[in-house]
């Protein structure tokens, strides 16, 4: 049980971040644009049909969860998906949960 709780704890921020439909749409839009192509808030606003303040808010939450990083180029801000570590944590959570359910 402790191992399962620890796995949940490691994945909590990622699970919370991806639990919102707007953030799911943003992640999907960023993925569709290419994982190595930075996206600006204006680009994401058009892609997900949300207001600029709403997209900025969700990007902030994704950054805090460690799923998006920011690169500044002059006065422009580009956002990139950085989910590999979080996906590893969630994969471990699912494996631990699957193992626990066998018993």
C-alpha atoms as one frame of an Amber mdcrd trajectory, in Angstrom:
protein
   0.000   0.000   0.000   2.844   2.410   0.811   4.354   1.842  -2.636   1.037
   2.668  -4.290   0.569   5.813  -2.203   4.113   6.889  -3.053   3.420   6.344
  -6.767   0.241   8.435  -6.494   2.200  11.131  -4.688   4.830  11.291  -7.459
   2.103  11.613 -10.100  -0.259  13.961  -8.287   0.778  17.218  -9.994   0.708
  15.623 -13.445  -2.655  13.965 -12.839  -4.100  17.260 -11.635  -2.623  19.108
 -14.604  -3.995  16.744 -17.226  -7.347  16.335 -15.480  -8.788  19.529 -16.940
 -10.312  19.434 -20.455  -8.840  22.832 -21.367  -5.334  21.702 -20.423  -5.898
  18.474 -22.343  -6.801  20.572 -25.408  -3.681  22.704 -24.957  -1.458  19.622
 -24.667  -3.126  18.128 -27.745  -2.622  21.373 -29.706   1.022  21.582 -28.673
   1.547  17.951 -29.657  -0.179  18.471 -33.020   2.082  21.447 -33.722   5.161
  19.313 -33.095   6.778  18.608 -29.778   9.942  20.491 -30.702   8.151  23.556
 -32.032   7.549  26.186 -29.417   4.056  27.593 -29.215   3.073  31.108 -28.300
  -0.050  31.854 -26.287  -1.641  33.501 -29.329  -1.116  30.343 -31.387  -2.637
  28.206 -28.657  -5.554  30.618 -28.225  -6.510  30.074 -31.867  -5.946  26.320
 -31.717  -8.082  25.664 -28.636 -10.623  28.461 -29.029 -10.071  29.891 -25.555
  -9.290  33.448 -24.500  -5.692  34.581 -24.095  -6.016  34.991 -20.278  -7.517
  31.502 -20.001  -4.739  29.905 -22.056  -2.112  31.824 -20.061  -3.645  30.569
 -16.815  -3.626  26.957 -17.971  -0.070  27.257 -19.317   0.984  28.570 -15.902
  -0.536  25.517 -14.209   1.141  23.178 -16.705   4.472  24.921 -16.061   4.033
  24.568 -12.300   3.376  20.850 -12.812   6.624  20.555 -14.783   4.877  19.678
 -18.029   5.648  22.823 -20.011   8.745  24.998 -20.124   9.179  28.589 -21.252
  11.838  29.984 -23.547  12.120  33.729 -24.059  13.408  35.004 -27.391  13.590
  38.755 -27.187  10.113  39.859 -26.202   8.474  36.641 -27.398   7.641  33.716
 -25.139   7.612  30.183 -26.531   6.224  27.199 -24.638   7.399  23.616 -25.081
   6.085  20.325 -23.730   8.444  18.735 -21.211   6.365  15.818 -20.050   8.791
  12.885 -20.287   9.552  12.658 -16.551   5.894  13.095 -15.635   4.867  10.414
 -18.116   7.432   8.079 -16.545   5.920   8.786 -13.115   2.414   8.051 -14.407
   3.599   4.876 -16.145   5.096   3.721 -12.842   1.844   4.583 -11.055  -0.170
   2.517 -13.522   2.236  -0.417 -13.233   2.108  -0.265  -9.424  -1.686  -0.025
  -9.440  -1.982  -2.899 -11.913   0.270  -5.049  -9.727  -1.721  -4.150  -6.602
  -4.965  -5.170  -8.289  -3.615  -8.657  -9.005  -3.577  -9.496  -5.290
